[in-house]
Amino acid sequence: MKSFRYHQPTEIIFGTGKVQDAGEIVKKYGDRCLVVTTPAIEATKPMYDRVIQILKDAGVAVAHYDQVIPNPTTEVSAAGAKLALEHKADVILGLGGGSSMDAAKAIAVEASHEGSAWDYLFYKKQPTKKTLPVISVSTTSGTGSQVTQVSVITNTEERDKSALYHPLIFPAVCIVDPELMTTLPNFITAPTGFDVFCHAFESAIHPGRGAYIDLLAWEAIEHVVTYLPKVLEEPKSIEYREKMAWADTLAGLCIASAGVTLPHGMGMAIGGMYPHVAHGEALAIVYPACTRFTAISAPQEYGRMAKLMDSTLKDLSNEEAAKHAEEAIVKFLKKIGMYKKLSDVNMPENDIEALAQQCMVLPDYENNPKVATKNEMIELVKASY
């Protein structure tokens, strides 16, 4: 067997109704909490109010930062950190999807260190033990951020999307309560659900994988293929929300110890240059081209994936099924309403080379079974356009 290392310090509390424990959990880490969310809308306001009241009932003093945006920026982390300092917060609670949880982690660093969160990217300075503890309460089945040491952040001035990556920003505790996900609209459920697949599958082809990652990743992949189309048809089904929440948690555990590959590096670049494009949407755009490029270099994994997505391939060997992997991905993306191109999200055609160059800034593409050259990356972007 291939040797591997696995580490997961986040306490995972999973189950319908478990959000009710949020007060006593936060109380273990501090008395003054900053709750970090997106702006309230009709679907989310009751949930935000409920969680804040649970914290107050436990004797926690609460401040609420509610200005997180999709693809959170350095401005978001700066404003959140300012409020955390004013409130004298000693614990940060990220309530929402990946954007809120990632912003909470960045705020936990910026509120306790000199400079901005951008100064603590994975290749810059390292956060210290002064980092405030983070509690995460996930409300989407998407990014896995509730169990990772990653905080993705965008610098709009530099048109760059990058990440803090450090063990100190693992959430101390995460609550995964599928009941909180039943009000999610399909336009959020679909891209976040596809992101779960991407995390799991890219971990399964990552050089840092091992037996434990394989176990988690393939269960997550099977759950997404089976239950994402079903939850889009029945959004209020607790059973389907539980299955997707479990897949998301498994996939998050995978990327925390293995990681992502070429599609994520490209997806991050798209989000950095075009912040209006959701992360899962960017991944859906590049996956067919990335699959065509990579499948021959990892035929066992791509064949297994293709057979899960397309039952007509089930009698083929993995090597033969891998030849149909791109078709299987396209078929699945159409099934969940996520098949589109860069031209569909208003990317200018004359940005192709600039985007290709940005796709090679993060090292994710180097973890791919087949590593793209500069010219091949340009062709990948063209194929996705």
Beta strands, then each sheet from edge to edge (+ up, - down):
strand 1: 11-14
strand 2: 32-36
strand 3: 61-65
strand 4: 91-96
strand 5: 134-138
strand 6: 150-155
strand 7: 160-165
strand 8: 173-176
sheet 1: 1+ 8+ 5+ 4+ 2+ 3+
sheet 2: 6+ 7-
end
